[in-house]
Amino acid sequence: MKKSLVLLFGLIIITGSIFPFSFNFYTTPLDIVKATVIESVKTCTKVPVYVPGAIGLETREYFENKYDISIALDYRFCYYTIPGCVEDLVSGSNVPEFVGSDNPNEMMLKTYIEHYKISKSDFTKAIEKEKQAYIALGYNLDSEDYELPNADIIYTFNNELINYYYRRA
């Protein structure tokens, strides 16, 4: 009897059960959390998150005076522009003219990329080359005026995510 109690007690300590293998007839809240986190990690694509204040924002008047344009600035300046290095990816005499989008809440560059089917690889190379030129010229890349577009955000093609990332905050 004493031997069987020791064996039974040993099985409980080792397996958490009186059975030599574990039967789990219930799920604990911790198990649910673990499963949710594991599933989230498997299915989630990591995208950068804009930290408010990371880019020094300029006033609307600054851009109106510097570029002689009128702009609402609901989003940061690069939301409304197409860098020359990206335009160079599709330049040519037989390239159809880009009109843009009628939707003011759709990033012009995203629409341009979709319209001309620019690969993320080509886009990233062009932006990296532009970045190196900006650095060589001494431009402050943490300034709104010289902020370069983020391929990981734009290539989600998710307007809600893009708009949130480029909000003026």
C-alpha positions as CSV (number, residue, x, y, z in Angstrom):
1,M,0.0,0.0,0.0
2,K,2.8,2.4,1.0
3,K,4.6,1.6,-2.3
4,S,1.5,2.3,-4.4
5,L,0.9,5.7,-2.6
6,V,4.5,6.7,-3.2
7,L,4.1,5.7,-6.9
8,L,0.8,7.6,-7.2
9,F,2.2,10.6,-5.5
10,G,5.3,10.5,-7.8
11,L,3.0,10.4,-10.9
12,I,1.0,13.4,-9.6
13,I,4.2,15.4,-9.1
14,I,5.8,14.5,-12.4
15,T,2.7,14.7,-14.7
16,G,0.3,16.8,-12.6
17,S,-2.2,14.0,-12.9
18,I,-2.9,10.5,-11.5
19,F,-2.5,9.2,-15.1
20,P,1.0,8.5,-16.5
21,F,0.2,10.9,-19.3
22,S,-1.6,14.2,-19.0
23,F,-5.3,14.5,-19.6
24,N,-6.3,18.1,-19.6
25,F,-10.1,18.3,-19.4
26,Y,-10.0,22.1,-18.9
27,T,-8.1,25.1,-20.2
28,T,-6.8,27.7,-17.9
29,P,-6.8,31.4,-18.7
30,L,-3.0,31.3,-19.0
31,D,-3.3,28.6,-21.6
32,I,-5.7,30.7,-23.6
33,V,-3.3,33.7,-23.4
34,K,-0.4,31.6,-24.5
35,A,-2.3,30.2,-27.4
36,T,-3.4,33.7,-28.4
37,V,0.1,35.1,-28.3
38,I,1.5,32.2,-30.2
39,E,-1.2,32.5,-32.9
40,S,-0.6,36.3,-33.1
41,V,3.1,35.9,-33.6
42,K,2.5,33.3,-36.3
43,T,0.0,35.5,-38.2
44,C,1.2,39.0,-37.5
45,T,3.4,40.9,-39.9
46,K,5.5,43.4,-38.1
47,V,5.3,47.0,-39.5
48,P,7.1,50.0,-38.1
49,V,5.2,52.3,-35.8
50,Y,5.6,56.1,-36.0
51,V,6.5,57.6,-32.7
52,P,4.9,61.1,-32.4
53,G,7.7,63.6,-32.2
54,A,10.3,61.4,-34.0
55,I,10.0,63.7,-37.1
56,G,10.3,67.4,-36.5
57,L,7.1,69.0,-38.0
58,E,7.1,72.2,-40.0
59,T,4.2,74.7,-40.3
60,R,1.9,74.8,-43.3
61,E,3.3,78.3,-44.0
62,Y,6.8,76.9,-44.2
63,F,5.9,74.6,-47.1
64,E,3.7,77.2,-48.8
65,N,6.6,79.6,-48.8
66,K,9.4,77.2,-49.7
67,Y,7.5,75.3,-52.5
68,D,4.9,77.9,-53.5
69,I,2.0,75.5,-52.9
70,S,-1.1,75.5,-50.8
71,I,-1.6,72.3,-48.8
72,A,-3.9,71.2,-46.0
73,L,-1.3,69.1,-44.1
74,D,-3.5,66.6,-42.5
75,Y,-0.6,64.2,-42.9
76,R,3.2,64.7,-42.9
77,F,4.6,66.3,-46.1
78,C,6.0,63.2,-47.7
79,Y,2.4,61.8,-47.8
80,Y,1.7,64.3,-50.5
81,T,4.8,64.0,-52.6
82,I,6.5,61.6,-55.0
83,P,10.3,61.6,-54.7
84,G,12.2,62.2,-57.9
85,C,14.1,58.9,-57.4
86,V,10.8,57.0,-57.5
87,E,9.6,59.0,-60.6
88,D,12.9,58.0,-62.2
89,L,11.9,54.4,-61.9
90,V,9.1,54.9,-64.5
91,S,10.4,57.7,-66.6
92,G,10.2,57.4,-70.4
93,S,8.4,58.8,-73.3
94,N,5.8,56.0,-73.5
95,V,4.8,56.1,-69.8
96,P,1.2,57.1,-69.3
97,E,0.6,60.3,-67.3
98,F,-0.1,59.8,-63.6
99,V,-3.3,61.5,-62.6
100,G,-3.4,60.5,-58.9
101,S,-6.4,59.7,-56.7
102,D,-9.5,61.7,-56.0
103,N,-9.4,60.4,-52.5
104,P,-7.7,62.9,-50.2
105,N,-7.1,60.2,-47.6
106,E,-5.0,58.0,-50.0
107,M,-1.3,58.6,-50.1
108,M,-0.3,59.8,-53.5
109,L,2.9,57.7,-53.5
110,K,1.0,54.5,-52.7
111,T,-1.3,55.2,-55.7
112,Y,1.7,56.0,-57.9
113,I,3.3,52.7,-56.9
114,E,0.1,50.7,-57.6
115,H,-0.4,52.6,-60.9
116,Y,3.0,51.8,-62.3
117,K,3.5,48.5,-60.5
118,I,6.8,49.4,-58.9
119,S,8.4,46.5,-57.0
120,K,9.2,47.0,-53.4
121,S,12.8,46.0,-54.2
122,D,13.2,48.7,-56.8
123,F,11.5,51.2,-54.5
124,T,13.7,50.4,-51.6
125,K,16.9,50.7,-53.7
126,A,15.8,54.1,-55.0
127,I,15.0,55.4,-51.5
128,E,18.3,54.1,-50.1
129,K,20.2,55.9,-52.9
130,E,18.2,59.1,-52.1
131,K,19.0,58.7,-48.4
132,Q,22.7,58.5,-49.1
133,A,22.5,61.6,-51.2
134,Y,20.6,63.5,-48.4
135,I,23.2,62.4,-45.9
136,A,26.0,63.5,-48.1
137,L,24.3,66.9,-48.5
138,G,23.9,67.2,-44.7
139,Y,20.1,67.2,-44.7
140,N,18.4,66.3,-41.4
141,L,16.4,63.1,-42.1
142,D,14.5,63.6,-38.8
143,S,12.9,66.8,-40.3
144,E,9.6,66.6,-42.0
145,D,11.0,68.4,-45.1
146,Y,13.5,65.6,-45.7
147,E,11.6,62.6,-44.4
148,L,11.8,59.6,-46.7
149,P,8.9,57.3,-47.4
150,N,8.7,54.1,-45.5
151,A,8.5,51.1,-47.8
152,D,7.3,48.7,-45.1
153,I,4.3,50.9,-44.4
154,I,3.5,51.8,-48.0
155,Y,3.7,48.3,-49.3
156,T,1.0,47.1,-47.0
157,F,-1.3,49.0,-49.4
158,N,-3.6,49.5,-46.4
159,N,-4.9,53.1,-46.4
160,E,-5.9,53.0,-42.7
161,L,-2.4,51.9,-41.6
162,I,-0.6,54.3,-44.0
163,N,-2.8,57.3,-42.8
164,Y,-2.2,56.4,-39.2
165,Y,1.6,56.2,-39.7
166,Y,1.8,59.5,-41.6
167,R,-0.6,61.5,-39.4
168,R,0.7,64.8,-38.1
169,A,1.3,64.0,-34.4
